[in-house]
Amino acid sequence: MTRSEGTGQRTTVTDASVLFNFLGLGRLELLTGLPRRAVLTPEVNAETRRNRAPLEAALAAGEIAIESPPLELADAALFARLARRLSLDDASCVVAAKVLGADLATDDRATRRAAADLLPAGALVGTEELLAEAVRARLMTLAEGDALLGELVKIKYRPSVASLRELLGHE
C-alpha cells in the first residue's frame, strides 16, 4: 500500500464494480472523502456510462484521477494473460495496482482471485471495507452505512456481512 507523494493518502485503483456501487448510491463523495487517492484506469473510465455527472465533477475537481502507468514488458505480458480471463477494465486495474504499488478496490471475485497473488496482503478492498472506512472517518454514521449496505442489496449486491459493525470490530 503506497502513499501518494506528499499527501499521506494510499493510492487505490478502483474498478468498475466499486465505482458503480458508489455512483449507484449517489454517494461518490464517500469514496472521494476517504484518506485514499482514487485512481481509475482509462478502461474503467470508458466503461462508466451511467451516472457520469458526479464522476465528471470528481475528475474535474481532482478528487479522482485517471492513470495509465507505463508498463514494462513483463507487465504488458501480465496484462495480456489477465485479459484472457478477465474483462479488459479488470485486467487493467490489477496491472495498474501492481505497477503503482497501490491498493485495488474491487468486488469482482475473479479479479480478487487474480490479484491475490500479485498484490501485497491487505491491498485488496471492496465496497464493504470502503463503507466501513467512511464510518471510521466519520463521513457517515454506522446506521447510515448499514442503510447504504441495505440499498446495495436492493440492486443485487451480496454483502459478506450483515452490518458494517462486523468490519469495524469493537469501534
Number of C-alpha atoms within 10 A of each C-alpha: 19 15 17 15 9 6 11 12 16 20 23 29 31 29 28 23 17 20 22 19 20 22 19 15 13 12 13 17 16 17 24 17 16 20 17 21 24 25 27 24 26 15 20 22 20 11 14 14 11 11 13 12 11 15 20 13 12 16 15 11 10 13 17 22 18 16 15 17 14 11 14 10 9 9 15 14 12 16 21 15 12 20 15 10 13 18 14 16 19 28 24 27 31 30 26 27 27 20 16 18 19 26 30 29 28 24 23 15 9 14 22 19 10 16 23 15 9 13 21 14 10 10 20 22 17 17 22 21 15 19 25 23 22 22 22 15 14 12 18 15 14 19 13 14 21 20 14 18 23 16 15 18 12 10 11 8 15 13 15 10 12 12 18 24 16 12 16 14 7 6 7
